[in-house]
Amino acid sequence: MISTPLLNRELGILEFNSRVLAQAEDPCVPLLERLRFICIVSSNLDEFFEIRMSGIKAQLLENPHKILEDGLNVQETYDVVIRQVHALVDKKYQLLQEKILPELHRERIGFKIASSWTQKQHQWARDFFRNELVPLLTPIALDTAHPFPRVINKSLNFLVALEGQDAFGRNADLAVVQAPRSLPRVVRMPPHLQGKNENQFILLSSFMQAFVAELFPGIKVLGCYQFRVTRNSDLFVSEDDVTDLRIALQGELPMRHLGDAVRLEMSSGIPDKLLQRLREENELLPSDCYHVNGPVNLVRLVQLPDLINRPDLKFMEVNPHIPEVLQTEESIFNILKTQDILLHHPYESFTPVLNLLNEAAIDPQVLAIKQTVYRTGDESLVMDALIQAAKNGKEVTVVVELLARFDEQTNMQWAAKLEAVGAHVIYGVVGHKCHAKMLLIVRREVILKGRGKGKTVLKRYAHLGTGNYHPRTTKLYTDFGLLTSNPDITQDMHYVFQQLTGTGKHIALSKLWQSPFTMQPEIIKHIRNEIRAAKAGKKAHIIAKMNALLEPSVIHELYRASQAGVKIDLIIRGICALIPGQIGLSENIRVRSIIGRFLEHHRIFYFYSNAQENVFLSSADWMDRNLYRRVEVAFPILDKTIKQRIIHEGLKTLLQDNSSAWIMQTDGTYKKIQTKSLKRRVGQVELLNLIQKNN
């Protein structure tokens, strides 16, 4: 077994969220976007507890002394992670209360609490509570017949302390009121009750604090306290005996909301006695409890920027560019016969991919469409086009990944819609999530020969991407997409689809790297090529950009490359288990993280080998799951012009960023890059300006 020095994964996740939270601190970031970054951190921490912390707590019960990959045992990992999370949460609320909310108030944007309501505002609020909220609320009194309810994962709840006797002569002590998820958490006050040019809102918790007594007529209310329980949300579907994955998931999904508790968030003013009750009911340690100075679910505030018409407090609106070659009425198939086309999202529009699909759906010469779907959203023009294609008689095959975390229900619904119109829906390979982003179109064409005679052939057209076919993320995530008709690449894609839908031995591919078969060996091979070049005194350089770097064998090989003198630049947005800059181990490795308005998402692998620049794009991070437990592809960039675009836009521009880049230290912490340059360079802004210039 390789002994490779590694950093802790969970601490890496928290370090990433600290960098995101720094965006909310940055006065150069528009105010409403700073609020949005706080909400992003809150959402990220929700998933951290649902998946990562729930895993740690499960290991605590099994073997707290088990040594993990980074050298800490499970108990030590839990202790250090909990300390960091508490510090991060405290900083998040401090930033909200001391910076963001006061600055919003100065911009006449804010939340009105009951003590500041005018008489007319109070009357409107009471009417709203009675008409809109009360019909949906179900107060549950706690007594011997009504034990403490198992509240739904991440739901907003109120613990109400009572005193008195009810109509049946029972002593009233405590009650729980769960806020239905359909209720708005932020309500705009009517314009006629606001001051001029103001945006005033009321939180659901303020309505409850003001009028909760109306839910308990004749009973004295002593206090009303928010709380929220986060539960283990990792699905367990046994791969040994599963015969129908969709049916298995349908049985498992409803239980996700009721898993074991891993975190308790509650109002900072809750009495110790009530906190003790909540903690015991959920079987949590004191360290699992978080007193918060504000709303317990900041994720719901993410809707606020969209409710406020203040462009001056938001990022400049982006108008994604469509490449000039596609700004014609010519068939996209004719264009792709002679050239490949690169799309760089969100700077460039996703529309050409939709146009390709829509044209394929109605083109009588198109016979078949095959596509993988990992995440696509509740509304999807991509899926609409596939459904239309099936209705038009095309052979439509869609590999739908049912186990895409937190999108399982959406994907099952799309699968049912596709099957209803006659599309072939495949759920991939059990035990190997299909994460590859591929679209393959088969078209019948006539090739003219001498004397006007023609030969009928089947030609393939394709889209390969680093990101999902998702309408929202194509506007928020940086990703590359390649449109091509290259016969070697499309033939490889055909074989990959054949493996996914059928059965048989692995088929050797010509151009693509594929997980779980060749991706890891190819990465290792290319790193070793650089090692040989460096030892021979030749130029050797690796640049790799991805979301996460965790896989031990790849990290081990990168250490060897550093020791051989290979220059290595890593652009890792999130978690990195590799230790950079350590003398004798990794002094030639530099790791940076770019945090900006867009989420850096593309995966780019650059190897300078034998005086040639080899560039691959992929859907895969260098993680165990991507290299061994998923179906992934990496595809080479063969066109020289496109290759240089990727090197410039995807790598060099970010390596020259001196304003939104963070440099990783040997202890796993990060420092915002400090530069003496008078020219402030922000990679994402430079790319936006470049696209604007091309428009």
WOURSUL-V738701 format. One line per field, one symbol per residue. ss: DSSP state (H for helix, E for strand, C for the rest). psi: psi as a letter, one per 20 degrees, with the letter a starting at -180 (. if undefined). A space follows every 50 residues. Layout:
ss->???
psi->???
This chain:
ss->CCCCCCCCHHHHHHHHHHHHHHHHHCCCCCHHHHHHHHHHHHHHHHHHHH HHHHHHHHHHHHHCCCECCCCCEHHHHHHHHHHHHHHHHHHHHHHHHHHH HHHHHHCCEEECCHHHCCHHHHHHHHHHHHHHHHHHCCEEEEECCECCCC CCCCCCEEEEEEEEECCCCCEEEEEEEECCCCCCCEEECCHHHCCCCCEE EEEHHHHHHHHHHHHCCCCEEEEEEEEEEEECCCCCCCCCCCCCHHHHHH HHHHHHHHCCEEEEEEECCCCHHHHHHHHHHCCCCHHHEEEECCCCCHHH HHHHHHHCCCHHHCCCCCCCECCHHHCCCCCHHHHHCCCCEEEEECCECC HHHHHHHHHHHHCCCEEEEEEEECCCCCCCHHHHHHHHHHHCCCEEEEEE CCCCCCCHHHHHHHHHHHHHCCCEEECCECCEEECCEEEEEEEEEEEECH HHCEEEEEEEEEEEECCCCCCCHHHHEEEEEEEECCHHHHHHHHHHHHHH HCCCCCCCCCCCEEECCCHHHHHHHHHHHHHHHHHCCCCCEEEEEECCEC CHHHHHHHHHHHHHCCEEEEEECCCECCCCCCCCCCCCEEEEEECCCCEE CCEEEEEEECCEEEEEEECCCECHHHHHCEEEEEEECCCHHHHHHHHHHH HHHHHCCCCCEEEECCCCCEEECCCCCCCCCCHHHHHHHHHHHHC
psi->ppoppqrpgghhghgghhhghhhhhoiipqghhgghhghggggghghggh fghhgghghhhgnijpprhjiqrgghggghggghgghggghghggghifg ghhghhjkpapprhijqrghhgggggggghhhggiiqnpoqoahinrpqn qqpjqpqpopprpaqahjjqppfqqpopoqiiqqippppqhiirrpkqnp rpqhhhgghhjhhiimpippohqppqrppprojpqoopihjphohggghh hhghihikrqqiqpprqhjpqhghggggghhjlqqhijpopqmaqinihi ihighiipmmhijrqpppnpqpqhhjlrjqphghgihiqqpppoqjhqqi hhgghgghghhioiiphqppqqofpirhpohghghhghgghjjqopppop oikopjjggghhghgggghhjjqoppjbppinpoiqnpppppppqpopaq kjqqpprpqqqqpprirqmphghiihqpqqpppqjphgghgghghghghh hbqrqpppqghqqpqkgigghhggghghghghgghjjrppppppprhqoh phhggghhgggghijpppppnogdpoiqoqjppigkijpppqppoahqoo hqppoppoplkqoppqqriprmqghhhhjqoqqppqohpgghghgggghh fhhhhipjhjqppprhjirqppppqipiopooghghhghgghhi.
